[in-house]
Amino acid sequence: MTKSQSAAGGVALWRQIADAIRLDIVGGKLANGDQLPTEALLAERFSANRHTVRHALAVLAEEGVVIAEQGRGTFVKSIRRLSYPIGKRTRFREGLKGQANTVVTNTLGDRIDNASAQVAEALGLKPGAKVVRLEAVSLADGVPLSRSTTWLAYRQFPDFAARLTELNSITRAFESYGFPDYVRAMTRISARHADVEETRLLGLAPGAIVLVSEAVNADPEGNPLSYALSRFPAERMELVV
Amino acid sequence: MTKSQSAAGGVALWRQIADAIRLDIVGGKLANGDQLPTEALLAERFSANRHTVRHALAVLAEEGVVIAEQGRGTFVKSIRRLSYPIGKRTRFREGLKGQANTVVTNTLGDRIDNASAQVAEALGLKPGAKVVRLEAVSLADGVPLSRSTTWLAYRQFPDFAARLTELNSITRAFESYGFPDYVRAMTRISARHADVEETRLLGLAPGAIVLVSEAVNADPEGNPLSYALSRFPAERMELVV
């Protein structure tokens, strides 16, 4: 343990520095794209050594709050968090309209699976029932925004994956089965650290956070149509209810 | 479908068993870390066969409610995430009813502040307008669940803090100003690492994640009443829309 880690009230100094910079950003003292003071200046301001300042900046970079540009300095990252509206009619592409020029969903694969207790309950099936399972990543303007797994009853939607590929829209795929409309029945939101696969597919730094949404879409009568588990990089996305 | 799945009123027996055990946990008959009765005892209690009991336990394990330890038995898992329902009528205490025996909100302090651009926009005020600012921590069964900062227009609610202390309920404090009802106008949900103060007040480990909700409550006509920034430990709480 370095000296800096045993500072003030047991709180590591690098963490206090990171918090102070975060506050400067949240409070508007530092705006998107602004250059941070140099390491030397920050070290002076916090009575810390440069190693400690560097550690604080590395943590902020990992969180996606700042970006270090070789030879130029460290800047407040101008990532604009996209807002994904969650409501009765929740559509991913529509929801991001006006925030991104292109929203693309790439299907990574599909397979027939047996429903786990959780999937079965969400879809109103018996555990073990056959379900279609789709894996996908969605990108907005080329930046990965969502890694999703979707389950549907096989009996009802045996060739959903093929229709999705053909029609390139979940809404239109449901339409083709005679469901011109669907509504969001339930959304459960939690957060955790990204796992290895998510880190890779979403292009995240180790230690990045994902917002996890579990969602059930239903027909207008309330019969469940699909159950989806979506992971959104917290640094790029927020959910608006 | 096994015999046990066609029991009582169409509700599978394994589901009834799982629900009963879940109730025992929520109701405090079984505490965190407690060992569940043996499969044989549970089978007797529910007049079920052991296969059915095993299925119920497997479902609970999958939900993260219990954990099976090889050769030792099944135990109540010591992380129980509470679900906070967010909807048109969002009330913290009511929302946690049935999930916790006691929900207590401790006010850490209050002061008169000038509205930042963000607060002003949320409350429909001019930036810099006088606002009441309340800091609080809420605990469920003694465990910190939320760290919140709430802003209200000073002009409208000059002594809100005093009334809150007296009435011990936000709902009743609003009532005392002639607002018998309020509705959730907007909720924005994001996630990040807890800062030092949150870590301390919420009793978290360094690196813990908080779900952050920004919420505007309004009167039934849609006029904003309060703006709150709440931080929930992601390991203890999830939000259900």
Interface residues (C-beta under 8 A of the other chain):
Chain A: V11 A12 R15 Q16 D19 R22 G27 G28 E63 R81 S83 I86 S116 A117 Q118 K126 P127 R184 M186 T187 R188 I189 S190 A191 R192 H193 G207 I209 V210 L211 A234 E238 L239 V240 V241
Chain B: M1 Q5 H55 A58 V59 E62 E63 R81 S83 I86 S116 A117 R184 M186 T187 R188 I189 S190 A191 R192 H193 D195 V196 E197 R200 P206 G207 I209 V210 L211 A234 E238 L239 V240 V241
